[in-house]
Amino acid sequence: QVQLVESGGGLVQPGGSLRLSCVASNIIFSIYTMAWFRQAPGKQRELVASITNTGWTNYADSVKGRFTISRDNTKSTMYLQMNSLNAEDTAVYYCNAGATNRVFWGQGTQVTVSS
């Protein structure tokens, strides 16, 4: 059974930082494009950042220059370093793994930015 387990969420003050992790199991991690999505209350789920199996990255305009996505194929783990957080970043963050005809989601981790 494929599992994507996120961790690292929590409460942080505006301007602070968090690092999210997503550990994958029971998939050939290295062949998947990995991504972070987020969903704020009352809003649609949106793409935050993605990283292909070759390391090409893509970011939503709202997080460019503040967030960094990375992956460690030896650990089947993806990361999202989030800096300069603001209230608009408050959401549940989901890990996503995608390959041809296969898409998997994690359960999500809550990120709350508040003073």
Contacts in CASP RR format, 6 or more apart in sequence:
PFRMAT RR
TARGET T0000
AUTHOR 0000-0000-0000
METHOD contacts of the structure
MODEL  1
QVQLVESGGGLVQPGGSLRLSCVASNIIFSIYTMAWFRQAPGKQRELVAS
ITNTGWTNYADSVKGRFTISRDNTKSTMYLQMNSLNAEDTAVYYCNAGAT
NRVFWGQGTQVTVSS
1 26 0 8 1.000
2 24 0 8 1.000
2 25 0 8 1.000
2 26 0 8 1.000
2 27 0 8 1.000
2 97 0 8 1.000
2 104 0 8 1.000
3 24 0 8 1.000
3 25 0 8 1.000
3 26 0 8 1.000
3 106 0 8 1.000
4 22 0 8 1.000
4 23 0 8 1.000
4 24 0 8 1.000
4 95 0 8 1.000
4 96 0 8 1.000
4 97 0 8 1.000
4 104 0 8 1.000
4 105 0 8 1.000
4 106 0 8 1.000
4 107 0 8 1.000
5 22 0 8 1.000
5 23 0 8 1.000
5 25 0 8 1.000
5 95 0 8 1.000
5 106 0 8 1.000
5 107 0 8 1.000
6 20 0 8 1.000
6 21 0 8 1.000
6 22 0 8 1.000
6 93 0 8 1.000
6 94 0 8 1.000
6 95 0 8 1.000
6 106 0 8 1.000
6 107 0 8 1.000
6 108 0 8 1.000
6 109 0 8 1.000
7 20 0 8 1.000
7 21 0 8 1.000
7 22 0 8 1.000
7 23 0 8 1.000
7 109 0 8 1.000
8 18 0 8 1.000
8 19 0 8 1.000
8 20 0 8 1.000
8 21 0 8 1.000
8 109 0 8 1.000
9 18 0 8 1.000
9 20 0 8 1.000
9 93 0 8 1.000
9 109 0 8 1.000
9 110 0 8 1.000
9 111 0 8 1.000
10 18 0 8 1.000
10 109 0 8 1.000
10 110 0 8 1.000
10 111 0 8 1.000
10 112 0 8 1.000
11 112 0 8 1.000
11 113 0 8 1.000
11 114 0 8 1.000
12 18 0 8 1.000
12 85 0 8 1.000
12 111 0 8 1.000
12 112 0 8 1.000
12 113 0 8 1.000
13 113 0 8 1.000
13 114 0 8 1.000
13 115 0 8 1.000
14 85 0 8 1.000
14 86 0 8 1.000
14 87 0 8 1.000
14 113 0 8 1.000
14 114 0 8 1.000
14 115 0 8 1.000
15 83 0 8 1.000
15 84 0 8 1.000
15 85 0 8 1.000
15 86 0 8 1.000
15 113 0 8 1.000
16 83 0 8 1.000
16 84 0 8 1.000
16 85 0 8 1.000
16 113 0 8 1.000
17 81 0 8 1.000
17 82 0 8 1.000
17 83 0 8 1.000
17 84 0 8 1.000
17 85 0 8 1.000
18 82 0 8 1.000
18 85 0 8 1.000
18 111 0 8 1.000
19 79 0 8 1.000
19 80 0 8 1.000
19 81 0 8 1.000
19 82 0 8 1.000
20 36 0 8 1.000
20 79 0 8 1.000
20 80 0 8 1.000
20 82 0 8 1.000
20 93 0 8 1.000
20 109 0 8 1.000
20 111 0 8 1.000
21 77 0 8 1.000
21 78 0 8 1.000
21 79 0 8 1.000
22 34 0 8 1.000
22 36 0 8 1.000
22 77 0 8 1.000
22 78 0 8 1.000
22 79 0 8 1.000
22 95 0 8 1.000
22 106 0 8 1.000
23 75 0 8 1.000
23 76 0 8 1.000
23 77 0 8 1.000
24 32 0 8 1.000
24 34 0 8 1.000
24 76 0 8 1.000
24 77 0 8 1.000
24 78 0 8 1.000
24 95 0 8 1.000
24 97 0 8 1.000
24 104 0 8 1.000
25 76 0 8 1.000
27 76 0 8 1.000
27 97 0 8 1.000
27 104 0 8 1.000
29 71 0 8 1.000
29 73 0 8 1.000
29 76 0 8 1.000
29 97 0 8 1.000
30 53 0 8 1.000
30 73 0 8 1.000
31 53 0 8 1.000
31 99 0 8 1.000
32 53 0 8 1.000
32 97 0 8 1.000
32 98 0 8 1.000
32 99 0 8 1.000
32 102 0 8 1.000
33 50 0 8 1.000
33 51 0 8 1.000
33 52 0 8 1.000
33 53 0 8 1.000
33 97 0 8 1.000
33 98 0 8 1.000
33 99 0 8 1.000
34 50 0 8 1.000
34 51 0 8 1.000
34 69 0 8 1.000
34 71 0 8 1.000
34 78 0 8 1.000
34 95 0 8 1.000
34 96 0 8 1.000
34 97 0 8 1.000
34 98 0 8 1.000
35 47 0 8 1.000
35 48 0 8 1.000
35 49 0 8 1.000
35 50 0 8 1.000
35 51 0 8 1.000
35 69 0 8 1.000
35 95 0 8 1.000
35 96 0 8 1.000
35 97 0 8 1.000
35 98 0 8 1.000
36 47 0 8 1.000
36 48 0 8 1.000
36 49 0 8 1.000
36 50 0 8 1.000
36 69 0 8 1.000
36 78 0 8 1.000
36 80 0 8 1.000
36 93 0 8 1.000
36 94 0 8 1.000
36 95 0 8 1.000
36 96 0 8 1.000
37 45 0 8 1.000
37 46 0 8 1.000
37 47 0 8 1.000
37 48 0 8 1.000
37 93 0 8 1.000
37 94 0 8 1.000
37 96 0 8 1.000
38 45 0 8 1.000
38 46 0 8 1.000
38 48 0 8 1.000
38 89 0 8 1.000
38 91 0 8 1.000
38 92 0 8 1.000
38 93 0 8 1.000
38 94 0 8 1.000
38 111 0 8 1.000
39 45 0 8 1.000
39 46 0 8 1.000
39 91 0 8 1.000
39 92 0 8 1.000
39 94 0 8 1.000
40 88 0 8 1.000
40 90 0 8 1.000
40 91 0 8 1.000
40 92 0 8 1.000
43 91 0 8 1.000
45 94 0 8 1.000
46 60 0 8 1.000
47 58 0 8 1.000
47 60 0 8 1.000
48 59 0 8 1.000
48 60 0 8 1.000
48 63 0 8 1.000
48 67 0 8 1.000
48 80 0 8 1.000
48 93 0 8 1.000
49 57 0 8 1.000
49 58 0 8 1.000
49 59 0 8 1.000
49 60 0 8 1.000
49 63 0 8 1.000
49 67 0 8 1.000
49 69 0 8 1.000
49 80 0 8 1.000
50 57 0 8 1.000
50 58 0 8 1.000
50 69 0 8 1.000
51 57 0 8 1.000
51 58 0 8 1.000
51 69 0 8 1.000
51 70 0 8 1.000
51 71 0 8 1.000
51 78 0 8 1.000
55 71 0 8 1.000
57 69 0 8 1.000
59 65 0 8 1.000
59 67 0 8 1.000
59 69 0 8 1.000
62 88 0 8 1.000
63 82 0 8 1.000
63 89 0 8 1.000
66 82 0 8 1.000
66 83 0 8 1.000
66 84 0 8 1.000
66 85 0 8 1.000
67 80 0 8 1.000
67 81 0 8 1.000
67 82 0 8 1.000
67 83 0 8 1.000
68 79 0 8 1.000
68 80 0 8 1.000
68 81 0 8 1.000
68 83 0 8 1.000
69 78 0 8 1.000
69 79 0 8 1.000
69 80 0 8 1.000
69 81 0 8 1.000
70 78 0 8 1.000
70 79 0 8 1.000
70 81 0 8 1.000
71 77 0 8 1.000
71 78 0 8 1.000
71 79 0 8 1.000
72 78 0 8 1.000
72 79 0 8 1.000
78 95 0 8 1.000
80 93 0 8 1.000
82 89 0 8 1.000
82 111 0 8 1.000
85 111 0 8 1.000
85 113 0 8 1.000
86 113 0 8 1.000
87 113 0 8 1.000
87 114 0 8 1.000
88 113 0 8 1.000
89 111 0 8 1.000
89 113 0 8 1.000
90 111 0 8 1.000
90 112 0 8 1.000
90 113 0 8 1.000
90 114 0 8 1.000
91 110 0 8 1.000
91 111 0 8 1.000
92 108 0 8 1.000
92 109 0 8 1.000
92 110 0 8 1.000
92 111 0 8 1.000
93 108 0 8 1.000
93 109 0 8 1.000
93 110 0 8 1.000
93 111 0 8 1.000
94 105 0 8 1.000
94 106 0 8 1.000
94 107 0 8 1.000
94 108 0 8 1.000
95 105 0 8 1.000
95 106 0 8 1.000
95 108 0 8 1.000
96 103 0 8 1.000
96 104 0 8 1.000
96 105 0 8 1.000
96 106 0 8 1.000
97 103 0 8 1.000
97 104 0 8 1.000
98 104 0 8 1.000
END
